[in-house]
Amino acid sequence: MFIKQAFDEFLGLKYTRLDEDHLQIKLPVQDLFINSAGVIHGGIISSLADVAVSNLLPANEDGIQQAVTVDLNVSFLKPATGTYLLANAKIEKQGKTLIHTECSIYNDRQEIVAKSKAILFRTNLK
């Protein structure tokens, strides 16, 4: 199950779980996401990466996330343009409380535009 939150719905995200440790999220680009330089705003790209890694752990039965981001690093590799962005996120390593993740973001021409690493804190500790 994926996280249920209004922000993700506003962005129009489409989720696909590839396996237990990998997922893909497609973000249709809206005019609102384009900055004054004519490319997709870095904040949108960062949000896409954060949402992707946060959904690597399945949400609980109420759609509530089971981890929060404690560190997010995004490297922008190329100006992002196109009709959609595609985030490919995966778990690198899971510990009892911390989860190390990675996310690559591509444009609609399958060109990489950003890479992200994030550390998540597991909130459902028992």
MIDOSE-1310 file (N, C-alpha, C; in nm, 2 decimals, decimal comma, always signed):
residues 126
mfik	+0,08/-0,12/+0,00/+0,00/+0,00/+0,00/+0,09/+0,12/+0,00; +0,05/+0,23/-0,07/+0,12/+0,35/-0,08/+0,06/+0,45/+0,02; +0,14/+0,55/+0,05/+0,10/+0,66/+0,14/-0,02/+0,74/+0,08; -0,12/+0,77/+0,16/-0,23/+0,85/+0,11/-0,21/+0,99/+0,17
qafd	-0,18/+1,09/+0,08/-0,17/+1,23/+0,13/-0,21/+1,32/+0,01; -0,27/+1,43/+0,05/-0,32/+1,53/-0,05/-0,21/+1,58/-0,14; -0,09/+1,60/-0,09/+0,01/+1,66/-0,17/+0,05/+1,57/-0,29; +0,05/+1,44/-0,27/+0,08/+1,34/-0,37/-0,03/+1,35/-0,48
eflg	-0,16/+1,36/-0,43/-0,27/+1,37/-0,53/-0,26/+1,49/-0,61; -0,23/+1,61/-0,54/-0,21/+1,73/-0,61/-0,11/+1,72/-0,72; +0,00/+1,65/-0,69/+0,11/+1,64/-0,80/+0,07/+1,54/-0,91; -0,03/+1,46/-0,89/-0,08/+1,37/-0,99/+0,01/+1,25/-1,00
lkyt	+0,07/+1,20/-0,89/+0,17/+1,09/-0,90/+0,10/+0,96/-0,93; +0,17/+0,88/-1,01/+0,12/+0,74/-1,04/+0,23/+0,64/-0,99; +0,19/+0,55/-0,90/+0,29/+0,46/-0,84/+0,29/+0,32/-0,90; +0,41/+0,26/-0,90/+0,42/+0,12/-0,94/+0,53/+0,06/-0,85
rlde	+0,49/-0,05/-0,78/+0,58/-0,12/-0,70/+0,65/-0,23/-0,79; +0,78/-0,22/-0,80/+0,85/-0,32/-0,88/+0,89/-0,44/-0,81; +0,92/-0,43/-0,68/+0,94/-0,55/-0,59/+0,95/-0,49/-0,45; +0,98/-0,58/-0,36/+0,98/-0,54/-0,22/+1,07/-0,41/-0,19
dhlq	+1,18/-0,40/-0,26/+1,27/-0,29/-0,23/+1,28/-0,18/-0,34; +1,20/-0,19/-0,44/+1,20/-0,09/-0,55/+1,06/-0,04/-0,59; +1,06/+0,08/-0,62/+0,93/+0,14/-0,68/+0,96/+0,24/-0,78; +0,86/+0,28/-0,86/+0,87/+0,38/-0,96/+0,75/+0,47/-0,94
iklp	+0,77/+0,60/-0,96/+0,67/+0,70/-0,95/+0,68/+0,79/-1,08; +0,57/+0,81/-1,14/+0,56/+0,90/-1,26/+0,49/+1,03/-1,22; +0,56/+1,14/-1,25/+0,50/+1,27/-1,23/+0,47/+1,34/-1,36; +0,34/+1,36/-1,39/+0,31/+1,43/-1,51/+0,34/+1,58/-1,48
vqdl	+0,42/+1,64/-1,58/+0,46/+1,78/-1,56/+0,34/+1,88/-1,59; +0,33/+1,97/-1,50/+0,22/+2,08/-1,51/+0,30/+2,21/-1,53; +0,23/+2,30/-1,60/+0,29/+2,44/-1,62/+0,33/+2,50/-1,49; +0,26/+2,47/-1,38/+0,29/+2,53/-1,25/+0,43/+2,48/-1,20
fins	+0,48/+2,37/-1,25/+0,61/+2,32/-1,20/+0,73/+2,38/-1,27; +0,71/+2,47/-1,38/+0,82/+2,52/-1,46/+0,87/+2,65/-1,39; +1,00/+2,67/-1,37/+1,05/+2,79/-1,31/+1,08/+2,89/-1,42; +1,13/+3,01/-1,38/+1,15/+3,12/-1,47/+1,26/+3,09/-1,57
agvi	+1,34/+2,99/-1,55/+1,44/+2,95/-1,65/+1,38/+2,85/-1,76; +1,26/+2,82/-1,74/+1,19/+2,73/-1,84/+1,21/+2,58/-1,82; +1,26/+2,54/-1,70/+1,28/+2,40/-1,67/+1,20/+2,37/-1,54; +1,19/+2,24/-1,51/+1,12/+2,20/-1,39/+1,19/+2,24/-1,27
hggi	+1,12/+2,30/-1,18/+1,17/+2,36/-1,05/+1,24/+2,25/-0,97; +1,35/+2,28/-0,91/+1,43/+2,18/-0,83/+1,35/+2,14/-0,71; +1,26/+2,22/-0,66/+1,18/+2,18/-0,54/+1,08/+2,07/-0,58; +1,03/+2,07/-0,70/+0,94/+1,97/-0,75/+1,02/+1,84/-0,76
issl	+1,14/+1,85/-0,82/+1,23/+1,73/-0,83/+1,26/+1,67/-0,69; +1,30/+1,76/-0,60/+1,33/+1,71/-0,46/+1,21/+1,65/-0,40; +1,09/+1,71/-0,42/+0,97/+1,65/-0,36/+0,94/+1,51/-0,42; +0,96/+1,50/-0,55/+0,94/+1,37/-0,61/+1,03/+1,26/-0,55
adva	+1,16/+1,30/-0,53/+1,25/+1,20/-0,47/+1,21/+1,17/-0,33; +1,17/+1,27/-0,25/+1,13/+1,24/-0,11/+1,01/+1,15/-0,11; +0,91/+1,18/-0,19/+0,79/+1,10/-0,19/+0,82/+0,96/-0,23; +0,91/+0,94/-0,33/+0,95/+0,81/-0,38/+1,01/+0,73/-0,27
vsnl	+1,11/+0,78/-0,21/+1,18/+0,70/-0,10/+1,09/+0,68/+0,02; +1,01/+0,77/+0,05/+0,91/+0,76/+0,16/+0,82/+0,64/+0,14; +0,78/+0,61/+0,02/+0,69/+0,51/-0,02/+0,76/+0,37/-0,03; +0,89/+0,36/-0,02/+0,95/+0,23/-0,03/+0,91/+0,14/+0,08
lpan	+0,88/+0,19/+0,20/+0,82/+0,11/+0,31/+0,67/+0,12/+0,29; +0,60/+0,01/+0,28/+0,45/+0,02/+0,26/+0,38/+0,10/+0,37; +0,28/+0,17/+0,34/+0,20/+0,24/+0,44/+0,12/+0,14/+0,52; +0,08/+0,18/+0,63/-0,01/+0,09/+0,71/-0,15/+0,09/+0,65
edgi	-0,24/+0,01/+0,71/-0,37/-0,01/+0,65/-0,45/+0,12/+0,64; -0,41/+0,22/+0,71/-0,48/+0,35/+0,70/-0,41/+0,45/+0,60; -0,31/+0,40/+0,53/-0,24/+0,48/+0,44/-0,14/+0,58/+0,50; -0,10/+0,55/+0,63/+0,00/+0,63/+0,70/+0,14/+0,58/+0,68
qqav	+0,23/+0,67/+0,65/+0,37/+0,63/+0,62/+0,43/+0,57/+0,75; +0,53/+0,48/+0,73/+0,59/+0,41/+0,84/+0,74/+0,46/+0,86; +0,77/+0,57/+0,79/+0,91/+0,63/+0,80/+0,90/+0,77/+0,76; +0,99/+0,85/+0,82/+1,01/+0,99/+0,78/+1,15/+1,02/+0,74
tvdl	+1,17/+1,12/+0,65/+1,30/+1,15/+0,60/+1,38/+1,23/+0,71; +1,50/+1,19/+0,74/+1,59/+1,26/+0,83/+1,70/+1,33/+0,75; +1,73/+1,28/+0,63/+1,84/+1,34/+0,55/+1,80/+1,32/+0,40; +1,81/+1,42/+0,32/+1,78/+1,41/+0,18/+1,88/+1,49/+0,10
nvsf	+1,95/+1,43/+0,01/+2,05/+1,50/-0,07/+2,01/+1,48/-0,22; +2,00/+1,59/-0,29/+1,96/+1,58/-0,43/+2,07/+1,64/-0,51; +2,12/+1,57/-0,61/+2,22/+1,63/-0,71/+2,15/+1,64/-0,84; +2,14/+1,76/-0,90/+2,08/+1,79/-1,02/+2,18/+1,78/-1,13
lkpa	+2,16/+1,68/-1,23/+2,26/+1,65/-1,33/+2,23/+1,71/-1,46; +2,11/+1,75/-1,49/+2,07/+1,81/-1,62/+1,94/+1,89/-1,60; +1,93/+2,00/-1,67/+1,80/+2,07/-1,66/+1,68/+1,98/-1,70; +1,58/+1,97/-1,62/+1,47/+1,88/-1,64/+1,36/+1,95/-1,72
tgty	+1,33/+1,88/-1,83/+1,22/+1,93/-1,92/+1,14/+1,80/-1,97; +1,03/+1,82/-2,03/+0,95/+1,71/-2,08/+0,81/+1,71/-2,03; +0,74/+1,60/-2,07/+0,60/+1,59/-2,03/+0,58/+1,52/-1,90; +0,68/+1,44/-1,85/+0,68/+1,37/-1,72/+0,82/+1,34/-1,67
llan	+0,82/+1,32/-1,54/+0,95/+1,27/-1,48/+0,92/+1,13/-1,42; +1,02/+1,05/-1,42/+1,00/+0,91/-1,36/+1,11/+0,89/-1,25; +1,06/+0,86/-1,13/+1,15/+0,84/-1,02/+1,16/+0,69/-1,00; +1,29/+0,64/-0,99/+1,31/+0,50/-0,96/+1,38/+0,50/-0,82
akie	+1,31/+0,45/-0,72/+1,37/+0,45/-0,59/+1,39/+0,30/-0,54; +1,50/+0,29/-0,46/+1,53/+0,16/-0,40/+1,59/+0,17/-0,26; +1,57/+0,07/-0,19/+1,63/+0,06/-0,05/+1,77/+0,00/-0,07; +1,87/+0,07/-0,01/+2,01/+0,03/-0,02/+2,04/-0,06/+0,10
kqgk	+1,99/-0,02/+0,22/+2,02/-0,09/+0,34/+1,92/-0,06/+0,45; +1,87/-0,16/+0,52/+1,77/-0,14/+0,63/+1,83/-0,18/+0,76; +1,82/-0,09/+0,86/+1,86/-0,13/+0,99/+1,73/-0,13/+1,08; +1,75/-0,14/+1,21/+1,63/-0,14/+1,30/+1,56/-0,01/+1,29
tlih	+1,63/+0,11/+1,29/+1,57/+0,24/+1,29/+1,59/+0,32/+1,16; +1,70/+0,30/+1,10/+1,74/+0,38/+0,98/+1,74/+0,30/+0,85; +1,69/+0,36/+0,75/+1,68/+0,30/+0,61/+1,75/+0,39/+0,52; +1,85/+0,34/+0,45/+1,93/+0,41/+0,35/+1,87/+0,38/+0,21
tecs	+1,84/+0,49/+0,14/+1,77/+0,48/+0,01/+1,84/+0,56/-0,10; +1,80/+0,52/-0,22/+1,86/+0,59/-0,34/+1,74/+0,61/-0,44; +1,75/+0,72/-0,51/+1,65/+0,75/-0,61/+1,71/+0,82/-0,73; +1,68/+0,77/-0,85/+1,72/+0,83/-0,98/+1,60/+0,88/-1,05
iynd	+1,61/+1,00/-1,10/+1,50/+1,07/-1,17/+1,53/+1,09/-1,32; +1,44/+1,05/-1,40/+1,46/+1,06/-1,55/+1,35/+1,14/-1,61; +1,38/+1,20/-1,73/+1,28/+1,28/-1,80/+1,21/+1,18/-1,90; +1,12/+1,23/-1,98/+1,05/+1,15/-2,07/+1,13/+1,09/-2,19
rqei	+1,26/+1,13/-2,20/+1,35/+1,08/-2,30/+1,45/+0,98/-2,24; +1,41/+0,93/-2,12/+1,50/+0,84/-2,04/+1,64/+0,89/-2,01; +1,65/+1,03/-2,00/+1,78/+1,09/-1,96/+1,77/+1,12/-1,81; +1,88/+1,08/-1,74/+1,88/+1,11/-1,60/+1,90/+1,26/-1,58
vaks	+1,81/+1,31/-1,49/+1,82/+1,46/-1,46/+1,86/+1,48/-1,31; +1,84/+1,38/-1,23/+1,88/+1,40/-1,08/+1,90/+1,27/-1,02; +1,99/+1,27/-0,91/+2,01/+1,15/-0,83/+1,99/+1,20/-0,69; +1,94/+1,11/-0,61/+1,91/+1,15/-0,47/+1,95/+1,03/-0,38
kail	+2,00/+1,06/-0,26/+2,02/+0,97/-0,15/+1,94/+1,02/-0,03; +1,88/+0,93/+0,04/+1,80/+0,97/+0,16/+1,82/+0,87/+0,27; +1,81/+0,92/+0,39/+1,80/+0,83/+0,51/+1,67/+0,85/+0,57; +1,60/+0,74/+0,60/+1,47/+0,75/+0,66/+1,47/+0,69/+0,80
frtn	+1,39/+0,75/+0,89/+1,37/+0,70/+1,03/+1,25/+0,62/+1,04; +1,25/+0,50/+1,08/+1,14/+0,41/+1,09/+1,05/+0,46/+1,21; +0,92/+0,49/+1,18/+0,84/+0,55/+1,29/+0,75/+0,44/+1,35; +0,75/+0,32/+1,30/+0,66/+0,21/+1,35/+0,74/+0,12/+1,44
lk	+0,84/+0,17/+1,52/+0,92/+0,09/+1,60/+0,84/+0,02/+1,71; +0,86/-0,10/+1,74/+0,78/-0,17/+1,85/+0,88/-0,22/+1,95
